């Protein structure tokens, strides 16, 4: 039976046999029986995404007493759920993300090269409401960069903004048909400050199925 450790763009954690392309961490979320008992730890802010293999390290998912290994379809999904690149196993991506995040959020007045903990505090505010549910905001579709996730009243499932279209998300990849972009208001799942980082030049990796339409 699959473990409950796969993350959706809404930040929910579900069980599926489908494999992800990135691993993540938001603290210890499971009990001694490897059952998920919480979605996040309130005091844990360093929500990261990691590569699946690094320096021959081996882990047994949901080992009792250890952090809960989470998995994502791709980086765009992980960003929408509130995660960022790991500073160790994804050092280059981490540096690119931090630089773009600071450039895109210059209105916050963070000077020089602040510690990542400062950014994590802002991300914590942007990704969660006080009751622990996902924080979202409203924007016009034509103002959003490629790589962010949205929903709309007629499109309740998460959709990726990508090359002039909205690509429906699933646990196994992006599905069809697509929806053409317009200027309508949508609910944005990707945290506000992360959207600013993407707009400032951070391009998240996206699952290969996004290019699976006939003729693309």
Beta strands, then each sheet from edge to edge (+ up, - down):
strand 1: 4-7
strand 2: 13-15
strand 3: 22-25
strand 4: 48-50
strand 5: 70-72
strand 6: 84-85
strand 7: 137-140
strand 8: 149-152
strand 9: 155-162
strand 10: 165-170
strand 11: 173-180
strand 12: 185-188
sheet 1: 1+ 2-
sheet 2: 5+ 3- 4+ 6+
sheet 3: 7+ 12- 8+ 9- 10+ 11-
end
